Amino acid sequence: MQELLAFAPIAALPTKPTIDPFQDCFTIAGIAVEERRMNMAINQTAITQFAAAASAMATTRPQDHVIHAAKRCVIDWYATTLPGTTDRPAMSLQNGLSDELGHGRAWTLSGQRGAARTVALINATASHTVEFDDIFAPAIYHPGSPTIAAALAMAESRNASGMAFLQAIIAGYEISTRIGVALGRPHYRFWHNTGTVGTFGAATAAGLLAGLDARQLGHALAIAATMAAGLQQAFRGDTQTKPLHAGHAADAGMVAVAQAAGGVKGALDILEAPTGLGAAMSEDVDWTAALRGLGQTWNITRMTVKNHGCCGHIFPGLDGSLALQKAHNFKADDVLKVAIGGYSATVDVTGNYIADTAPAAKFCLPFIVASGLVHGSIRLDAYAPERLADAAVQDLMQRVTFHLDPEIDALFPGQRAANVKITLRDGRELSHFQPHRVGDPDLPLDDQQLQAKYNELAGTTLNDAARATLLADLWQLENRPTMTRMAGPFSD
Protein backbone atom coordinates (compact mmCIF):
# COMPACT_ATOMS: atom_id res chain seq x y z
CA MET A 1 0.00 0.00 0.00
CA GLN A 2 1.35 3.39 -0.94
CA GLU A 3 2.64 5.47 1.92
CA LEU A 4 0.56 8.42 3.08
CA LEU A 5 1.61 11.82 1.81
CA ALA A 6 3.82 13.56 4.32
CA PHE A 7 4.38 17.29 4.30
CA ALA A 8 6.98 19.39 6.05
CA PRO A 9 6.20 20.32 9.66
CA ILE A 10 3.52 22.96 9.86
CA ALA A 11 4.81 26.36 10.76
CA ALA A 12 3.12 27.87 13.77
CA LEU A 13 1.02 30.82 12.73
CA PRO A 14 1.46 34.12 14.53
CA THR A 15 -1.37 35.17 16.79
CA LYS A 16 -0.69 38.81 15.89
CA PRO A 17 1.11 40.50 13.02
CA THR A 18 4.88 40.05 13.26
CA ILE A 19 5.49 43.19 11.20
CA ASP A 20 3.80 46.50 10.66
CA PRO A 21 2.97 46.64 6.93
CA PHE A 22 2.52 50.41 7.23
CA GLN A 23 5.96 51.02 8.77
CA ASP A 24 7.90 53.76 6.96
CA CYS A 25 11.17 52.72 5.31
CA PHE A 26 13.28 55.69 4.31
CA THR A 27 16.24 53.95 2.75
CA ILE A 28 16.56 51.55 -0.11
CA ALA A 29 18.21 49.05 2.22
CA GLY A 30 15.41 49.50 4.74
CA ILE A 31 12.79 48.84 2.09
CA ALA A 32 14.60 45.69 0.99
CA VAL A 33 14.83 44.38 4.56
CA GLU A 34 11.18 45.14 5.26
CA GLU A 35 10.14 43.45 2.01
CA ARG A 36 12.10 40.33 2.91
CA ARG A 37 10.51 40.28 6.37
CA MET A 38 7.06 40.63 4.87
CA ASN A 39 7.71 37.84 2.37
CA MET A 40 8.92 35.55 5.15
CA ALA A 41 5.73 36.19 7.14
CA ILE A 42 3.51 35.67 4.10
CA ASN A 43 5.26 32.39 3.28
CA GLN A 44 4.04 31.00 6.58
CA THR A 45 0.34 31.87 6.32
CA ALA A 46 -2.44 29.31 6.46
CA ILE A 47 -3.29 30.00 2.81
CA THR A 48 0.22 29.28 1.55
CA GLN A 49 0.44 26.07 3.55
CA PHE A 50 -2.97 24.90 2.32
CA ALA A 51 -1.91 25.67 -1.24
CA ALA A 52 1.37 23.80 -0.90
CA ALA A 53 -0.42 20.77 0.50
CA ALA A 54 -3.06 20.81 -2.25
CA SER A 55 -0.39 21.02 -4.95
CA ALA A 56 1.34 17.97 -3.51
CA MET A 57 -1.95 16.07 -3.48
CA ALA A 58 -2.36 16.71 -7.20
CA THR A 59 0.96 15.06 -8.03
CA THR A 60 0.70 11.96 -5.87
CA ARG A 61 -1.62 9.04 -6.59
CA PRO A 62 -4.11 8.70 -3.74
CA GLN A 63 -4.55 5.43 -1.90
CA ASP A 64 -7.17 3.12 -3.35
CA HIS A 65 -9.68 3.65 -0.55
CA VAL A 66 -9.42 7.43 -1.01
CA ILE A 67 -9.99 7.09 -4.76
CA HIS A 68 -13.01 4.92 -4.04
CA ALA A 69 -14.40 7.49 -1.62
CA ALA A 70 -13.94 10.23 -4.23
CA LYS A 71 -15.81 8.19 -6.84
CA ARG A 72 -18.66 7.69 -4.38
CA CYS A 73 -18.84 11.47 -3.97
CA VAL A 74 -18.96 11.98 -7.75
CA ILE A 75 -21.73 9.41 -8.14
CA ASP A 76 -23.65 11.05 -5.32
CA TRP A 77 -23.12 14.45 -6.98
CA TYR A 78 -24.60 13.25 -10.27
CA ALA A 79 -27.51 11.70 -8.36
CA THR A 80 -28.43 14.93 -6.61
CA THR A 81 -27.62 17.26 -9.52
CA LEU A 82 -29.66 15.59 -12.25
CA PRO A 83 -33.12 16.17 -10.71
CA GLY A 84 -32.07 19.72 -9.85
CA THR A 85 -31.51 20.57 -13.51
CA THR A 86 -35.25 20.80 -14.10
CA ASP A 87 -36.04 22.95 -11.06
CA ARG A 88 -36.41 26.73 -10.98
CA PRO A 89 -33.07 27.79 -9.42
CA ALA A 90 -30.98 26.17 -12.16
CA MET A 91 -33.46 26.74 -14.98
CA SER A 92 -33.64 30.47 -14.24
CA LEU A 93 -29.87 30.71 -14.59
CA GLN A 94 -29.85 28.64 -17.75
CA ASN A 95 -32.51 30.85 -19.33
CA GLY A 96 -31.15 34.13 -18.04
CA LEU A 97 -27.57 33.38 -19.07
CA SER A 98 -28.45 31.78 -22.41
CA ASP A 99 -26.00 34.01 -24.29
CA GLU A 100 -23.19 32.32 -22.33
CA LEU A 101 -24.30 28.87 -23.48
CA GLY A 102 -24.04 27.11 -26.82
CA HIS A 103 -20.24 27.38 -26.96
CA GLY A 104 -17.34 26.17 -24.89
CA ARG A 105 -16.19 22.68 -23.86
CA ALA A 106 -18.06 22.17 -20.58
CA TRP A 107 -21.58 20.81 -20.22
CA THR A 108 -24.48 21.46 -17.92
CA LEU A 109 -26.14 18.23 -16.84
CA SER A 110 -29.23 19.44 -18.67
CA GLY A 111 -27.26 19.04 -21.92
CA GLN A 112 -26.21 22.62 -22.69
CA ARG A 113 -22.66 23.33 -23.87
CA GLY A 114 -21.11 26.34 -22.17
CA ALA A 115 -18.07 28.16 -20.87
CA ALA A 116 -16.59 26.57 -17.78
CA ARG A 117 -17.53 29.36 -15.37
CA THR A 118 -21.17 29.46 -16.42
CA VAL A 119 -21.49 25.69 -16.40
CA ALA A 120 -19.98 25.48 -12.91
CA LEU A 121 -22.47 28.07 -11.65
CA ILE A 122 -25.49 26.28 -13.15
CA ASN A 123 -24.48 22.74 -12.18
CA ALA A 124 -23.59 23.71 -8.61
CA THR A 125 -26.93 25.46 -8.19
CA ALA A 126 -28.76 22.42 -9.56
CA SER A 127 -26.81 20.14 -7.22
CA HIS A 128 -27.94 21.98 -4.08
CA THR A 129 -31.61 22.20 -5.03
CA VAL A 130 -33.25 18.89 -4.08
CA GLU A 131 -31.43 18.66 -0.70
CA PHE A 132 -29.77 15.29 -1.33
CA ASP A 133 -26.15 16.52 -1.62
CA ASP A 134 -23.34 15.20 0.57
CA ILE A 135 -22.30 16.63 3.94
CA PHE A 136 -19.11 16.86 5.95
CA ALA A 137 -20.69 17.12 9.38
CA PRO A 138 -17.83 18.62 11.41
CA ALA A 139 -17.68 21.57 8.97
CA ILE A 140 -21.51 21.93 8.68
CA TYR A 141 -20.91 21.98 4.94
CA HIS A 142 -21.97 20.43 1.61
CA PRO A 143 -18.65 20.20 -0.27
CA GLY A 144 -19.79 18.27 -3.31
CA SER A 145 -22.12 20.80 -4.89
CA PRO A 146 -19.56 23.61 -5.42
CA THR A 147 -16.35 21.56 -5.51
CA ILE A 148 -17.34 18.89 -8.02
CA ALA A 149 -19.26 21.34 -10.21
CA ALA A 150 -16.17 23.55 -10.55
CA ALA A 151 -13.85 20.57 -10.98
CA LEU A 152 -15.97 18.97 -13.69
CA ALA A 153 -16.36 22.17 -15.69
CA MET A 154 -12.61 22.84 -15.56
CA ALA A 155 -11.70 19.21 -16.29
CA GLU A 156 -13.95 19.15 -19.36
CA SER A 157 -12.52 22.45 -20.58
CA ARG A 158 -8.88 21.52 -20.01
CA ASN A 159 -8.93 17.94 -21.32
CA ALA A 160 -7.95 16.61 -17.89
CA SER A 161 -7.78 12.91 -17.15
CA GLY A 162 -10.19 11.15 -14.86
CA MET A 163 -7.43 10.64 -12.29
CA ALA A 164 -6.53 14.34 -12.32
CA PHE A 165 -10.23 15.13 -11.85
CA LEU A 166 -10.43 12.85 -8.80
CA GLN A 167 -7.18 14.20 -7.33
CA ALA A 168 -8.49 17.76 -7.64
CA ILE A 169 -11.74 16.80 -5.93
CA ILE A 170 -9.89 15.08 -3.08
CA ALA A 171 -7.77 18.20 -2.55
CA GLY A 172 -10.77 20.52 -2.81
CA TYR A 173 -12.66 18.53 -0.20
CA GLU A 174 -9.64 18.38 2.12
CA ILE A 175 -8.77 22.07 2.07
CA SER A 176 -12.32 23.38 2.28
CA THR A 177 -13.55 20.99 4.97
CA ARG A 178 -10.57 21.88 7.15
CA ILE A 179 -11.37 25.57 6.78
CA GLY A 180 -15.00 24.83 7.62
CA VAL A 181 -14.06 22.93 10.77
CA ALA A 182 -11.79 25.78 11.83
CA LEU A 183 -14.55 28.37 11.44
CA GLY A 184 -16.78 26.20 13.64
CA ARG A 185 -20.15 26.92 15.21
CA PRO A 186 -19.68 30.70 15.54
CA HIS A 187 -19.50 30.96 11.76
CA TYR A 188 -22.74 29.03 11.32
CA ARG A 189 -24.73 31.49 13.42
CA PHE A 190 -25.11 33.83 10.47
CA TRP A 191 -23.31 32.29 7.51
CA HIS A 192 -24.13 29.34 5.27
CA ASN A 193 -20.93 27.32 5.03
CA THR A 194 -21.67 25.92 1.57
CA GLY A 195 -21.61 29.47 0.23
CA THR A 196 -18.59 30.61 2.22
CA VAL A 197 -16.38 27.55 2.67
CA GLY A 198 -17.42 26.21 -0.73
CA THR A 199 -15.42 28.93 -2.46
CA PHE A 200 -12.22 27.28 -1.21
CA GLY A 201 -13.25 23.83 -2.41
CA ALA A 202 -14.07 25.17 -5.85
CA ALA A 203 -10.93 27.30 -6.12
CA THR A 204 -8.67 24.45 -5.01
CA ALA A 205 -10.12 21.87 -7.39
CA ALA A 206 -10.45 24.21 -10.37
CA GLY A 207 -7.04 25.74 -9.74
CA LEU A 208 -5.25 22.40 -9.77
CA LEU A 209 -6.99 21.38 -12.99
CA ALA A 210 -6.12 24.74 -14.54
CA GLY A 211 -2.46 23.98 -13.87
CA LEU A 212 -1.79 26.59 -11.18
CA ASP A 213 1.41 26.07 -9.21
CA ALA A 214 1.45 26.33 -5.42
CA ARG A 215 2.17 30.07 -5.47
CA GLN A 216 -0.66 30.81 -7.87
CA LEU A 217 -3.02 28.50 -6.03
CA GLY A 218 -2.32 30.38 -2.81
CA HIS A 219 -3.40 33.59 -4.48
CA ALA A 220 -6.50 31.88 -5.88
CA LEU A 221 -7.49 30.78 -2.37
CA ALA A 222 -6.88 34.28 -1.04
CA ILE A 223 -9.00 35.79 -3.80
CA ALA A 224 -11.74 33.23 -3.17
CA ALA A 225 -11.78 34.18 0.51
CA THR A 226 -12.85 37.73 -0.19
CA MET A 227 -15.83 36.44 -2.19
CA ALA A 228 -17.06 34.01 0.49
CA ALA A 229 -20.74 34.70 1.08
CA GLY A 230 -24.13 33.20 1.90
CA LEU A 231 -26.52 34.26 4.67
CA GLN A 232 -28.55 31.87 6.80
CA GLN A 233 -31.69 33.95 6.34
CA ALA A 234 -31.72 32.77 2.73
CA PHE A 235 -33.22 29.46 3.89
CA ARG A 236 -35.31 30.52 6.85
CA GLY A 237 -38.79 30.27 5.35
CA ASP A 238 -40.32 30.14 1.90
CA THR A 239 -37.31 31.05 -0.25
CA GLN A 240 -35.47 29.48 -3.17
CA THR A 241 -32.09 31.21 -2.92
CA LYS A 242 -30.19 28.62 -0.87
CA PRO A 243 -29.10 26.63 -3.98
CA LEU A 244 -27.50 29.78 -5.35
CA HIS A 245 -25.04 29.70 -2.45
CA ALA A 246 -23.46 26.58 -3.91
CA GLY A 247 -23.60 28.12 -7.38
CA HIS A 248 -21.96 31.31 -6.16
CA ALA A 249 -19.22 29.33 -4.40
CA ALA A 250 -18.41 27.44 -7.61
CA ASP A 251 -18.51 30.66 -9.61
CA ALA A 252 -16.30 32.51 -7.12
CA GLY A 253 -13.79 29.68 -7.24
CA MET A 254 -13.63 29.84 -11.02
CA VAL A 255 -13.20 33.63 -10.98
CA ALA A 256 -10.46 33.36 -8.36
CA VAL A 257 -8.58 30.85 -10.49
CA ALA A 258 -8.84 33.07 -13.57
CA GLN A 259 -7.44 36.04 -11.67
CA ALA A 260 -4.60 34.08 -10.08
CA ALA A 261 -3.68 32.54 -13.43
CA GLY A 262 -3.48 36.07 -14.81
CA GLY A 263 -1.04 37.18 -12.13
CA VAL A 264 -3.45 38.89 -9.73
CA LYS A 265 -2.28 38.69 -6.12
CA GLY A 266 -4.54 38.05 -3.17
CA ALA A 267 -4.00 38.84 0.52
CA LEU A 268 -2.18 35.67 1.54
CA ASP A 269 -2.83 36.32 5.25
CA ILE A 270 -6.56 36.78 4.68
CA LEU A 271 -7.54 33.87 6.91
CA GLU A 272 -5.69 34.80 10.10
CA ALA A 273 -5.16 38.57 9.77
CA PRO A 274 -6.94 40.85 12.26
CA THR A 275 -9.29 42.03 9.52
CA GLY A 276 -9.41 38.68 7.72
CA LEU A 277 -11.99 35.97 7.29
CA GLY A 278 -11.50 34.28 10.68
CA ALA A 279 -11.93 37.50 12.63
CA ALA A 280 -14.82 38.75 10.51
CA MET A 281 -16.79 35.51 10.25
CA SER A 282 -15.95 33.51 13.37
CA GLU A 283 -14.27 33.62 16.79
CA ASP A 284 -10.89 32.44 18.08
CA VAL A 285 -10.05 30.40 15.00
CA ASP A 286 -7.09 28.04 15.41
CA TRP A 287 -5.55 27.88 11.95
CA THR A 288 -2.58 25.85 13.16
CA ALA A 289 -4.97 23.08 14.22
CA ALA A 290 -6.66 23.29 10.82
CA LEU A 291 -3.37 22.52 9.12
CA ARG A 292 -2.42 19.63 11.38
CA GLY A 293 -2.32 16.19 9.75
CA LEU A 294 -2.58 17.35 6.15
CA GLY A 295 -1.83 14.38 3.91
CA GLN A 296 -2.29 11.87 6.72
CA THR A 297 -6.07 11.87 7.06
CA TRP A 298 -8.64 12.32 4.31
CA ASN A 299 -11.96 13.96 5.05
CA ILE A 300 -13.45 12.72 1.80
CA THR A 301 -13.57 9.26 3.39
CA ARG A 302 -15.84 10.58 6.18
CA MET A 303 -18.71 11.97 4.17
CA THR A 304 -22.43 11.76 4.92
CA VAL A 305 -24.50 10.44 2.01
CA LYS A 306 -27.94 11.93 2.50
CA ASN A 307 -30.73 9.37 2.79
CA HIS A 308 -33.61 11.86 2.84
CA GLY A 309 -34.50 14.80 0.62
CA CYS A 310 -34.64 17.53 3.25
CA CYS A 311 -32.42 19.59 5.52
CA GLY A 312 -29.86 17.36 7.22
CA HIS A 313 -30.58 18.92 10.62
CA ILE A 314 -33.93 17.09 10.56
CA PHE A 315 -32.39 13.68 9.90
CA PRO A 316 -31.73 12.52 13.49
CA GLY A 317 -35.30 13.23 14.55
CA LEU A 318 -36.72 11.63 11.41
CA ASP A 319 -34.45 8.58 11.63
CA GLY A 320 -35.32 8.15 15.30
CA SER A 321 -39.05 8.42 14.65
CA LEU A 322 -38.89 5.87 11.82
CA ALA A 323 -36.80 3.55 14.02
CA LEU A 324 -39.46 3.64 16.74
CA GLN A 325 -42.20 3.02 14.18
CA LYS A 326 -40.36 0.00 12.80
CA ALA A 327 -39.54 -1.40 16.24
CA HIS A 328 -43.06 -1.06 17.64
CA ASN A 329 -45.09 -1.50 14.46
CA PHE A 330 -47.47 1.42 14.94
CA LYS A 331 -49.19 3.52 12.29
CA ALA A 332 -49.23 7.28 12.00
CA ASP A 333 -52.88 7.26 13.10
CA ASP A 334 -51.79 5.70 16.38
CA VAL A 335 -49.57 8.66 17.27
CA LEU A 336 -50.81 11.18 19.81
CA LYS A 337 -47.72 13.37 19.84
CA VAL A 338 -44.02 13.46 18.98
CA ALA A 339 -41.30 15.35 20.84
CA ILE A 340 -37.86 15.85 19.28
CA GLY A 341 -34.91 16.94 21.42
CA GLY A 342 -32.23 18.22 19.11
CA TYR A 343 -29.19 20.45 18.76
CA SER A 344 -29.21 24.17 18.12
CA ALA A 345 -29.39 24.06 14.32
CA THR A 346 -32.26 21.58 14.42
CA VAL A 347 -34.29 24.08 16.42
CA ASP A 348 -33.02 27.30 14.83
CA VAL A 349 -33.09 26.24 11.18
CA THR A 350 -35.95 23.70 11.05
CA GLY A 351 -38.04 24.46 14.14
CA ASN A 352 -41.05 26.00 12.43
CA TYR A 353 -44.46 25.05 11.04
CA ILE A 354 -44.09 26.62 7.58
CA ALA A 355 -44.69 23.92 4.96
CA ASP A 356 -46.92 25.49 2.32
CA THR A 357 -44.37 25.13 -0.48
CA ALA A 358 -41.62 22.66 -1.32
CA PRO A 359 -38.70 25.00 -0.44
CA ALA A 360 -40.25 25.76 2.95
CA ALA A 361 -41.29 22.18 3.71
CA LYS A 362 -37.71 20.92 3.25
CA PHE A 363 -36.77 23.00 6.29
CA CYS A 364 -39.81 22.23 8.45
CA LEU A 365 -39.08 19.54 11.04
CA PRO A 366 -42.74 18.93 12.07
CA PHE A 367 -43.80 18.42 8.44
CA ILE A 368 -40.90 16.12 7.60
CA VAL A 369 -41.34 13.93 10.69
CA ALA A 370 -45.11 13.73 10.18
CA SER A 371 -44.76 12.99 6.47
CA GLY A 372 -42.17 10.33 7.18
CA LEU A 373 -44.42 8.59 9.71
CA VAL A 374 -47.42 8.74 7.36
CA HIS A 375 -45.68 7.77 4.12
CA GLY A 376 -42.57 5.91 5.29
CA SER A 377 -39.87 8.03 3.64
CA ILE A 378 -38.90 11.50 2.41
CA ARG A 379 -37.97 11.29 -1.24
CA LEU A 380 -38.56 13.66 -4.16
CA ASP A 381 -42.30 12.97 -4.16
CA ALA A 382 -42.61 14.27 -0.58
CA TYR A 383 -43.11 17.75 -2.01
CA ALA A 384 -45.75 16.98 -4.62
CA PRO A 385 -48.80 19.21 -4.13
CA GLU A 386 -50.92 16.31 -2.90
CA ARG A 387 -48.29 15.38 -0.31
CA LEU A 388 -47.96 18.96 0.92
CA ALA A 389 -51.73 19.12 1.35
CA ASP A 390 -52.12 15.61 2.82
CA ALA A 391 -54.68 15.95 5.63
CA ALA A 392 -53.08 13.22 7.75
CA VAL A 393 -49.69 14.90 7.53
CA GLN A 394 -51.12 18.34 8.22
CA ASP A 395 -52.90 17.02 11.31
CA LEU A 396 -49.94 15.11 12.74
CA MET A 397 -47.39 17.88 12.16
CA GLN A 398 -49.29 20.10 14.58
CA ARG A 399 -48.57 17.52 17.28
CA VAL A 400 -44.82 17.35 16.57
CA THR A 401 -42.82 19.54 18.92
CA PHE A 402 -39.14 20.32 19.21
CA HIS A 403 -36.80 21.62 21.87
CA LEU A 404 -33.11 22.18 22.48
CA ASP A 405 -31.53 19.27 24.30
CA PRO A 406 -28.30 20.50 25.96
CA GLU A 407 -26.66 17.07 25.93
CA ILE A 408 -27.45 16.61 22.24
CA ASP A 409 -26.32 20.14 21.47
CA ALA A 410 -22.96 19.51 23.14
CA LEU A 411 -22.25 16.85 20.49
CA PHE A 412 -22.85 19.21 17.54
CA PRO A 413 -21.40 19.59 14.93
CA GLY A 414 -19.20 16.50 15.05
CA GLN A 415 -22.08 14.21 15.97
CA ARG A 416 -25.67 14.72 14.80
CA ALA A 417 -28.06 13.10 17.27
CA ALA A 418 -31.58 13.42 18.67
CA ASN A 419 -33.75 12.20 21.52
CA VAL A 420 -37.16 11.15 20.24
CA LYS A 421 -40.25 10.53 22.34
CA ILE A 422 -43.49 9.33 20.75
CA THR A 423 -46.69 9.04 22.75
CA LEU A 424 -49.30 6.69 21.29
CA ARG A 425 -53.04 6.97 21.71
CA ASP A 426 -53.11 3.73 23.71
CA GLY A 427 -51.02 5.41 26.40
CA ARG A 428 -47.61 3.93 25.55
CA GLU A 429 -44.65 6.31 25.68
CA LEU A 430 -41.78 5.25 23.42
CA SER A 431 -38.32 6.77 23.64
CA HIS A 432 -35.28 6.43 21.41
CA PHE A 433 -31.81 7.97 21.31
CA GLN A 434 -30.70 8.37 17.69
CA PRO A 435 -26.89 8.68 17.92
CA HIS A 436 -26.22 9.37 14.25
CA ARG A 437 -28.05 10.02 11.02
CA VAL A 438 -28.50 7.18 8.59
CA GLY A 439 -25.88 7.94 5.94
CA ASP A 440 -23.34 9.38 8.40
CA PRO A 441 -19.91 7.69 8.51
CA ASP A 442 -20.99 5.80 11.65
CA LEU A 443 -24.21 4.57 9.96
CA PRO A 444 -23.08 4.60 6.33
CA LEU A 445 -24.88 3.78 3.13
CA ASP A 446 -22.88 1.09 1.35
CA ASP A 447 -22.12 1.07 -2.38
CA GLN A 448 -25.30 -0.79 -3.23
CA GLN A 449 -27.41 1.69 -1.28
CA LEU A 450 -25.60 4.58 -2.93
CA GLN A 451 -26.32 3.06 -6.35
CA ALA A 452 -29.98 2.67 -5.43
CA LYS A 453 -30.09 6.36 -4.53
CA TYR A 454 -28.37 7.21 -7.82
CA ASN A 455 -30.79 5.10 -9.86
CA GLU A 456 -33.79 6.68 -8.14
CA LEU A 457 -32.70 10.29 -8.51
CA ALA A 458 -30.98 10.03 -11.89
CA GLY A 459 -34.05 8.24 -13.18
CA THR A 460 -35.91 11.55 -13.13
CA THR A 461 -33.98 12.69 -16.22
CA LEU A 462 -32.15 9.68 -17.70
CA ASN A 463 -33.55 6.48 -19.18
CA ASP A 464 -32.40 3.10 -17.86
CA ALA A 465 -29.70 2.57 -20.48
CA ALA A 466 -28.19 6.05 -20.12
CA ARG A 467 -28.29 5.80 -16.35
CA ALA A 468 -26.51 2.44 -16.33
CA THR A 469 -23.86 3.55 -18.83
CA LEU A 470 -23.07 6.69 -16.84
CA LEU A 471 -22.84 4.78 -13.56
CA ALA A 472 -20.42 2.25 -15.04
CA ASP A 473 -18.30 5.10 -16.38
CA LEU A 474 -18.22 6.87 -13.00
CA TRP A 475 -17.02 3.75 -11.20
CA GLN A 476 -14.04 3.70 -13.60
CA LEU A 477 -13.17 7.38 -13.55
CA GLU A 478 -9.54 6.87 -12.59
CA ASN A 479 -9.01 5.06 -15.92
CA ARG A 480 -10.66 7.68 -18.09
CA PRO A 481 -8.03 9.33 -20.34
CA THR A 482 -9.97 12.58 -20.69
CA MET A 483 -12.97 14.21 -19.06
CA THR A 484 -13.71 16.16 -22.23
CA ARG A 485 -16.94 14.94 -23.84
CA MET A 486 -17.60 16.08 -27.38
CA ALA A 487 -21.23 15.10 -27.91
CA GLY A 488 -22.87 15.88 -24.57
CA PRO A 489 -22.53 15.60 -20.79
CA PHE A 490 -22.89 11.80 -20.84
CA SER A 491 -21.10 10.92 -24.09
CA ASP A 492 -17.85 8.97 -24.36
Disulfide bonds with the S-S distance in Angstrom:
none
